Amino acid sequence: MWTGRSVLSMNEADAGEARALLALAHGDAWRGDELDGKVVANLFFEDSTRTRVSFSIAAKALGATVVDLTSKGSSVAKGETLLDTAWTIEAMGVDCMVVRAGQSGAAALIDEHTECAVVNAGDGTHQHPTQALADAMTIGRSFRRELDWDFRGLRVAIVGDVVSSRVARSNVGLLTALGAEVVLVGPPSMVPGSLSSLGCSLSHDLDFTLGGVDVVMMLRIQFERGGGGVLASTREYSARYGMNEGRAGVMKEGGIVMHPGPMNRGVEISAAVADGDRSVVLDQVSNGVLVRKAVLAGAIC
């Protein structure tokens, strides 16, 4: 999970490292001055609400100075490369760069060519490791696994545009390392057979799958990455793969519904489910701040 001081991926996640970090985040026993005198630069070259704001809140809660940079307000908009921008920011004396970019592998490239810590906040369709940690923390707390973060016996369905989703890839890596069984669900265009190489099972029938899972994580269609290009309509998609009250009603007792956001209500999830008793969507958001505190402290301290 850690590459030196950087967090770049959940591919082949180390269960021991992940459990230690989750325990640290869950305890949330910070003084508030751990990062005094440190500078965290948020380099967000893709739009973001939850991730960017939660990294800022987490860094400031630990005493760091936070600098926010977006592509529209940076020289990237003038044609500068990501590496030149990263070198420029590093030369100003930052201790950690939090990077979101549309290019898969962007965070790893910056990490390879800089000396400061780098945290991947989402790169293309590749990885989003801190979202996976927030999701794992939400699952662990929901099923009272906080003592050991052992997810054996839990079955998780990740539903929707999986092929476009860095969240799905990161969650598969982390959740399977923690012992959960993961099944990817969606139409063949969004859940192609090649995804079985991630080490999970595949299904194209949501209704058949629902009764046997503890957790359902819904994903939006990523139209900006070409998702949904072969769908007849979003209405047909919602009828077959949308999470509505009827489908939530056949889930296992105590089962939870997740969504990493942003949500497209009425497409992959109904408002009634998003705001209902099974939903832990806002828990994912608040847990995101906690895990990002732990990640930043580990990367910088």
Secondary structure, DSSP 4 states (H G I P E B T S, - for coil): -EETTEE---TT--HHHHHHHHHHHHH----S-TTTT-EEEEEESS--SHHHHHHHHHHHHTT-EEEEEEGGGSGGGGT--HHHHHHHHHHTT-SEEEEEESSTTHHHHHHHH-SSEEEEEEETTTB-HHHHHHHHHHHHHHTT-TTT---TT-EEEEES-GGG-HHHHHHHHHHHHTT-EEEEES-TTTS-GGGGGGSSEEES-HHHHHTT-SEEEE----GGGTTTTT-S-HHHHHHHH-B-HHHHHTSPTT-EEE--S---BTTTB-HHHHTSTTB-HHHHHHHHHHHHHHHHHHHH-
